[in-house]
Amino acid sequence: MVQYDPRVDDYIEKSATYAKPILVHLRELMHLASPLITETIKWGFPHFDYKGTVCSMAAFKEHLGFGFWKSSLLHDPHGFFAGHKESAGSIGKITSLADLPPDEVLIDYIRRAIDLNEKGIKVAVKKDAKPPKAELEVPDDLIAAFKINTNAMQQFEQFSPSAKREYLEWLIDAKSADTRAKRLTTMMEWVAEGKTRHWKYK
């Protein structure tokens, strides 16, 4: 990556007439905010980097987007990110230079965004909670075996839900009746001794 990427020049040149002066101005502000900013093209539009992405800008048919990659971590006293609190939040829809924040304010935001990257602060990724696994039913042949071997049944009841599931899945996943019968016999022996499915590896 370089400070001034000729591909950004090409991008600006090919953009809609309304967008050109806005793109040029934003580009100038980025480099005015820090001489360490570098340019590149990612996903087809300009990005400004310093130890990671700082900002990006993209011109569309009727509006332009300018976003801070870590907007959710930036103090936003002017409310520029209202409704855009995701990591690459945009300052609304820009159709003219008048839609941009004052230069000194925008430069301040840029410098604080750079500072986040300088300090290695990252946006926390929210992981979707996995739905709990459905409880497996105890098959009839295992119920019958437990009726004969009550000690194994009592030991099995003391196992954790995950330990029970490991045995049930192992039994249910058998590909043939013979394999299932052998696994059931082995399971009853191990469970009666209080051994979990993978006791050999513990």
N, C-alpha and C positions, 0 to 999 in steps of 0.2 A: 504494500500500500504506500501511496505517496501523498504529500500534502495537497497537491492539486492534481486531480486525476482528469486527464483529457476526456474520459468517458462522461464525466459530469458536464463538461462543456457541450458535448454532443447531445446529452439529455436535455439540457436547457435550450439548445438551438432547435430541437425537434418538438419542444413543448408548445402548447397553445399560446397565442399572443398575450393574453391576460396574465399568464403564469410567468413569463420570462423575467419581468422586473422583480417579481416577488422571489423567485428562485435565486436570482443574482444577489439580491439584498440579503437573504437568509445565509447564503454562502459566505458573503463578506462578513456578516456578523459572527459566524462560527469561527472564522480565522482571526477576527478581531478579539474575540473572547479568549483565544489561546493559540499561540503559534505552534503548539504541539498537536493540534487537530490534524488528522489525516482524512482523506476522502477515498471512497470506494463505491462500487456499484454492487448491491446485493438485491436479489429478487427483482432486478430490473429497474431499481430507482436508487438515487443517491443516499449514502449513509455517511455520517461523520463519526469517526472513531478516535478514542484515546483509551488505551487499555480496555478495550471493549466498546460496544456501540454507545454513543452519547445521544445522537439525534438522527432523524431521517426526514426526508421530504419527498413528496410525490405529487406530480401534477396530473389531474384528471381533466375530463372534458370541460367541466364547468366550475371546478373548485380545486384548491390545492390543500394538501395535508402536510402538517409539520408536527412531528411527534418526538417526545423525549422517551427513550427506551425504559427509563426507570422513573416515570412520572409518579408512580404510586409512593415513591420514597422521597419525593421532593416536597419541601414546604411550599404551599401554593396560596400565598396571601391574597392574590388577585383573582383566584378562582378560575384560572385558565383551563384547568383540567376537569371542571365540573362535568360529571357524566362520562368522563374518560379516565377512570382510575386504574385501568389495566396497565401493564408494564410499559407498553409502547403508546401511552395516551397521547392524543392529538389535541392541539389548540384549535378546536372547532373546525369549521369549513372556511377556508381563506379564499376570497375572490379578488381581493385588492390589497395593496400595501396598508390601507387604512384599517384592515382587519387584524393586523399584527399588533402585539403589545409594543409599548415604547421600547426603543433600542436598548436603553440602559437596563430596563427590567428584563428583557429577553437575554441580554448578555449575562446578567446576574444568574438567571436560571441555568444558562448553559454552563457557567463556571461551577455552579453547585452540582450539576449533573456530572461534570468532569471529576469533581472532588469525590463523588460516590465511587466512581471507577478507580480513582487513585487509591482509595482506602479499601478497595476490594469488596465493597458492600453489594450484596446481591438481593434480587427480589425473591422472596420466599415463594416457592412453587407449591400451590395448593393441590394436594393429592385427594382425588375423590375416594371417599370411604367405600371400601368394598362391602357389598352386601354379605351378610353372614351366610355360610353354606347351609343348605337345607339339611335337616337332620335325617340321617339314613335310617331306614327301617331295618329292624333285625329280621333276617330271613328265617323262614320256617325251619330249615334244617339246623340252623344254629340254635333256635329255641328248643328244638328236640334234644340237641346235644347237651344244652345247659340243664335240661330236666333230668338227664342222666348224671351229669357231673355238676352238682350244686356248688361244689367248692370253686370250680372254674367260673360259675355264674357270679358268685359273691366277689371273686377277685376282679372280674370284668366290671362290675358295678362300681368298683373303687377307682377305676382308671379315669383319667381326664377325658373330656370329650374328644380331643384330638387323637389320643391313644386309641380310643374306641373306634374312631373313624378309620384310622390306619388299618386296623384288623378287618373291619367291615368292607372297606374298599378292596383290600387284598383278596377277600373271599369272593366278593361279587364279581371281580374282574377276571376270575378264572375262566379260561377259554373252553374247557371241556369238563364233563361231569367227573372224570377221573381226577383231573387236577384239583377241582373243587373239593372232592372228598379227601384228598391228601392234605390240602391246606386246612380243612376243617379239623382233621386229626391233629395236625401240628399245632394249630391254634389252640385247641383244647389243652394240649400238653403244656404249652408255654404260658397260657393264661392261668392255668391252675397253679403254676409256680410263681405267678405274679410278674411274669416277664412281658414287656411291651413288644410290639411287632419288630422293632429294630434294636432289641436288647443287645445283640452281638456287637453293635457299633457304639455302644455307650460305655 
